[in-house]
Amino acid sequence: MAVTTFAALVAVATYSVALGSNGWLWFGWVVLGLLTIGMAASGNI
C-alpha cells in the first residue's frame, strides 16, 4: 500500500509539472495517503 501511495505521488507530481496542477488528482492522493496511514496504524500493512 505504501509503495502504491508513493507511486501515485510521483505520478501526480509528474502530471502537475507536465500539464499543470489538477486539484482532483491531489485530493485523490491525499485520500490514498490517509488510507495508507490508517491501515498502518491498525496494523493491516
Secondary structure as the mmCIF struct_conf table of DSSP 4:
data_model
#
loop_
_struct_conf.conf_type_id
_struct_conf.id
_struct_conf.beg_label_comp_id
_struct_conf.beg_label_asym_id
_struct_conf.beg_label_seq_id
_struct_conf.end_label_comp_id
_struct_conf.end_label_asym_id
_struct_conf.end_label_seq_id
HELX_RH_AL_P HELX_RH_AL_P1 ALA A 2 LEU A 19
HELX_RH_AL_P HELX_RH_AL_P2 GLY A 23 SER A 42
TURN_TY1_P TURN_TY1_P1 GLY A 43 GLY A 43
#
